[in-house]
């Protein structure tokens, strides 16, 4: 049974060239600035402030994404036995069950909204679906983990 699906960078001993890290930084900052620009474009007032806040908030995720795309393939060695990983099996079982639960819950909620005539905004409905899936997956994962221990 393998406990991790990737080896650490220190364990693999691989390093990416310095130019790749520079490219990663440029791409990450560029993506964050693009997010800030789009946010400022859609919010008419306080454009510079909106740009700065959204760009700063998006900087971490954008740098992480650019690291994942540009650097990780040179530094992280995938585990050859990832399919045999017990945590992967738990997560697969949890997400498949959560998907089934969410489909059923969405059908029931749709019927309830149709019958009651409740006016529900799209962002509230999608947020509810997302929270339902995340909580359901977490609970199912913990149940799978407890059952196998």
Secondary structure, DSSP 8 states (H G I E B T S, - for coil): --S-SB--HHHHT----HHHHHHHHHHHHHHHHHHHHHHHHHS-SSHHHHHHHHHHHHHHHHHHHHHHHHTHHHH--B-TTGGG-HHHHHHHHHHHHHHHHHHHHHHHHHHHHHHHT----HHHHHHHHHHHHHHHHHHHHHHHHHHH-
